[in-house]
Structure formats: structure tokens, C-alpha cells
Amino acid sequence: MTGSFFDAVLFSVSVTLPSILLLVLGWYLRRSEQIDQRFCDQASKIVFNYSLPALLFFSIYRSDTDLLENLNLVLAGTLTIMALYIGAELVARKLVKEPRDHGVFVQGVFRANMMIIGLAFVSSAYGSNGVAVGAIFGGVLTLLLNVLAVITLSKASGNKKFNPLLMARQIMTNPLIIGILLALACKWLYVPIPSLIAEAGGYVSSLALPLALICAGATLDFRKIFNATDIAMWSSIGRLIVAPIVAVAVGLAMGLDSMSLGVMLLMTASPAAAASYVMAKAMGANDVAAANIIGITTVGAMPTMAISLTLLRYFGLI
């Protein structure tokens, strides 16, 4: 064991507290009617289409990190997600009776909010170097998350058709994926970025995580959380408790270094992705349960993440 338990607690608090405060600020602003749903919808579009792609682009472009250097980390993340997906599918086939609930349950277990809350945790823990690693890690795994989500929701909603061309189009027009691919291309081809563009891009990038977390906090509805269905509660347990255990077990088995292990835990064990609600609603699945899962895991991820970080820090693993 290395370090004291108190130091480990301080580390976990320093990582999670900034995100918690921004979520609370968003909740307060919405409750006090200083912002409304229209503001959140517009701000979320700005974050998704401009700020977050810019953050990912400049984090990767300015870093010495590349995909090949983090191949072991990406592989570990892939194994973690596939283990959660397969495990959730097996559980759902036995315990989930309603077809509309099946895909929502499975999606809640394996689909993490990597590129917003997960990346915010990584930023607090490891700074810009961590964000660059997290951007590559999350960018690659975002492809896998979206494909698996479509497969399980299609099956659950009774839609047997799977259109690979439509899926490819959705992936290649995703602003986050575009930002990551552009950064990798510019880096590999040694494309220079003018200082004025870089400075403006930095301003746009700085909006991403704070604004995204404020909007996430504004959408929290504690009444829906406390009225959650059994499906939402069990799926949330999978996301909050099972996912961190699987992530750490796979990371240790793959021999990840301390920073890589920390990045994988923070991103794969983050709350359920906000996009899971939108996709569930669009594909005819149980969107109410999907919203409950997001709420439960957004609130519950803070203490579970703090406990996970404290234990790993205390035992000298991160």
C-alpha cells in the first residue's frame, strides 16, 4: 500500500468535486428558472457540434499521445464494454420480460457518458495529457457503443432490420468522430495550425465541459429518479457497481499503467450516456426507463467513483 487513506480521499474528491459543483449549479439555475429547457437544448447542440469537437481536436493535436501508444488501453476498454454488453444481454434474456425494456436495460449497463462526464473526470485527475488519452480512448470506443446500442435497441423494439450503410453514415457524420479523425490526420501529416485559429479554438474548447455539465445538472429530475422502475434500478446498479469492477479487473489483467487504469475507470464507469435516452425514444423503446437510468447514474456515479478512486489510490494502483 502506498500513501495514506486521507491522501487517497483528497485525490478522489479533487477529481469528482468540480463536476459535482457544476451539476449542482445547473440544477439550481433550472430550479430557480434562470435557465430553461430551450437554453439546455441549444447549449447542448453548441457543445456537441462545436465545443466538444474542438476540445477533442486540440487535445489530441497538441499531445504527444497517439493511438498506437494507447492500443493496449483501447483493447482493454473494448473488452470491458463487450463483457458488460454480453453480461447484460444474458441477464436481460432471463429477467426482463417486456421487449421495450430489454434494450434499455442492456444499454444502461454498458453505455457510458465517456465524452462529457467521463472526460471531465479525466481532466480533473490528469489534466490536458489525460484528456488527450481519454479523447483517443473515448473516440474509438464511441463507435463500438453506438453500434451495440443500435443492435440491442433494434432487437428489443421488434425491428429486425439493420442498415449498415445508415449506421456508417451516422458514425461518419458525428461531430465528435470528425474532430478526432481530423486531429489524427493533421497530426500524422504535420499540418500546421495558425496561432490565431488555435487561440480561437481554445476559447471554444473551454466551453465544452463546464457547459455540458451545467446542462446535465439542469435536466436532473429527482422525482423521476425516486419513482424509478425496477428495470432502471437494476440497470443502474450494473452501471454504478458492476462496470467499475469489470473495468479495474480487465485493466489489471491487461497490465495497464496507473494513468491508463485511471483513465479507463473514469471513462468506462461514468454515468449512462445522455444520448441513450434520445436513441431509446427514437427506436420505440422504454424512454421513461432510459431517462430514469440517466438520472440515477448521474447522481450515483459521484460517490461510487469517489470510492473507487479512493481504494485504487490507497492501494497504489493509480
N, C-alpha and C positions, 0 to 999 in steps of 0.2 A: 504494500500500500504506500502511496506517495501523497504528501500533502495532508493537511488537516481537513476534518469534516467541515469546519467553518469556512475554509477557503473554497471547498467544493460547492457549498451552498451559495457563497458570494458569486462564484462564477456562473452558476445556473441562473441566479437572479439577474445578473448583469446581462445575460443573453435574452431572457424572456420578458423582463420588466418593460423595456422600451416598447415592445409590441403590445403588451397588455395595456399600457397607458394610452397608446394611440387607439386601440379598440374601445377603451372606456371613453375617450374623448369623442369618438364617432357616435357611440351610443348616447352620450349626453347631448351632443349637438342635435341629434334626431329627436330625442325625447323633449328637448326644450324648444323644438320647432325652428331652430336656426338653420337647419338644412332639411330637405325633404327627399322623397323617392326620386323625383326628377333630377335633382342635383346628383344623387348617387349614381343614377343610370348614366348621366352624361360624364361624370368624373370617371366612372369605371371604363367607359369607352375610350377616354383620353389615356388612361393608364394602359389599357390593353393594346391600343393601336399605336401609341407613340412613346409614352414614358418608359414602360417596361421593356419594349424592344430596344430603346436607346440605352437603357441601363445594361441590358444583356450584351449589346453590341460593344460598348466601350469597355465593359468589364473584361470581356474576352480579348478584345483587340489590344488593350494595354497590358495584359498579363503575359507572363512567360509560360503559362499553362496551356497545354493543348490536349486534344482528345486521346492521342496515343499514350501520353503520360498518365492519363487517368482511365485507361482501358480497364484495369482491374476493378476500379471503383464503379464504373458503368456496368460491368458484368455483375458485380455484387448487387447493385441496385436492381438490375434486371431479374436476377434470381430471387431477390426479396419480393418484388412485385408479383412475379409468376407464382411464388409459393403462397402469397396472400390470396391471389386470384383463384388458384386451384382449390385451396383450402376452403375459401368462401363458397365456391360453386358446390363442393361436396356437402357442406353444411346446409346450404340453401335447398338442395335437392331433397334432403331429409326433413328439414324443419319448416321451410317456407311453403305454404300451401297455395297462396294466390299468385298467379303468373305475373300480375302487375307489381308485386313486391319483390320477386326473385332478383331481377337485375338491379333494383335499387339497393337491396341488401348487399349484394356482391360488390357493387360499385363503391358503396360506402366504406367497405373494408380495405380495398386495395388502392383507391384513387385519392392521392394526397394533394393538398394545395401547395405543391412544391414551389411554383414560380412567384408566389406572393408572400404568404406567411412563412413557408419554409425558407425562402431566400432572405426574408427579413431576419429570421433567427440566425442564419449563417452569417449575415452581415454583422450582426451584433457580436457574434462569437469570434469571427476570424477576419473581419474587415474586407477590403477590396480583393485580396488574394482568395479568400474563401468564396466571395461572390463569383469570381471568375470560374473557380472549380465547380461551384453549385450551378452556375449557368450552363456549363457544358453537360454536367450530370443531368440536370433537370430538362435541358433541351432535348437530349437524346431520349430520355425516358418519357417525355411528354408524348412522343409518337406512340410508344407502347401503351400508355394509359388510355389514349383516345381510341385506339383500335380495340382494346379489350372492353372498354365501356360500350362501344357500339355493338360488339358481339353479344355481350350479356344482356343489354337492354333490348336488342332486337329479338332475342330468343324469349325474353320474359314478356314482351308485349305481343308475342304471337307473329311477329314479322319475320318470315323465313328468308327473305331476300337480303343478300349482302352485295352491295355495289362497290367493288374495289376501286373503280375509277372515281366515284364520288368521294370515297374516303381519301384517296390520294389528293384530290383537289382540295378537300377541306384541310388536309395537313399542309400542303404546299402554299396555301393562301393564309395560313395562320401567321399573324404579325410576329409572334414570339419566335417561331421557327425561322421566319425570314431574317429576323435580326441576328439570330445565332449563326445561320448559314452565311450571311453577308460578312459577319465578323471573322469567321473562319476563312472565308475566301480572301478577304482583304489582308488578313494576317499571313496566309500562306503565299500570297502573291506580292507581299511587301508594298501594298498600296498606301501611299502617304495620306494622312488626314490633315487638312489645313487647321491651324490653331484656332481660327475663328469658328469653324464648324465644330471642332472638338469642345470649345468653351460653351457654345450654344447647346450642344448635345449634353454637356454636363449639367446644365440648368434643367433641361427636360428630364434627364435621368433622375435628378434629385427629387422630382415629384413622385416617382413611381411608388416606392414602398410606403411612405407616410400617407399618401392619398388613398392607396389601396386599402391600408389597414383602417383608416378612418371610415371609409365606405363599408368595409366589412363589419365594423362595430355598429354602424348606423342601421344595418339590416338585421341585427340581432333582435329576436322577439322571444323574451323569456317565457311568455305564456305558452307559446308553441313548444318550447323546449320541455317545460314541465308537463305538457299534455302529450308527450311523445308516445308513439305506439311501441309495442314490443319489438317489432321489426327494426325500428330506428334505434332503440336502445341497445339491442344485441349487435347490430352493425357497428354502432359507435364504440362498443366495448372492443370489438375486433380492431378498430382503427386506433383506439387510445392505448390499449394494453397489449394486444397480440402483435400489432405492427412494430412497436419498438423492440419487443423481444426477438422477433424474427430478424429485424434489421441488424441488431447487435450480434446475434448468433451467426448470421451469414457473413457479416463484416469480419468477425474474429476468425471464422473458418477460412476466409479468403486472405487472411493476413494483412488487412488494411492498416496503414499507419494511423497515428492518433487523429490527425486532422481529417483524413479521408473517412475514418469511422464516425467522427463527429458530424461531418457534412451529411453522410448517408443517414444517420439517425435523425438529424434535424429536418431533413427534406422528406424522407420516406415515412416518417411518423408524425408529420404535420397534420392539421385538421383536414377533413374531407374537402375536396375542391369545390369552389363555388359554381363552377361550370357543370357540376354533376346535377344540380337542380334544373338548369336550363335544358340539358340533354334529356333528362328523365321526362320533363314536361313535353318536350317536342316529340318524343318517341312513344308517348302514351303510357308511360309507367307511372308509379305512385309518386307524384311530385311533392305531395304533402310530407310523406315519409322522408323524401330526399332533403327537403328544407329542414326538417327536424334533425336529421343526421348532421347537416352542416352546423346548425346552432349548437347541438350538444358537443360536437368535436371541437368547435372553435373555442368554446368556453373551457371544455375539459382538457384540451391539449396543453394549456398553460401549466397547470400543476403536474400533469403526468410527464411533460417534457422537462420541467424543473427537477423532478425526482430522478428521471433517467440520467440527466446531465450530472446531477449531484453524485449519484452512485458511480457512474463511469469516471468522473473526475477524482473521486475519493480513492478508487482502486487503480488510478494511474493509467487508465485506458485511453483517455483523451486529454 
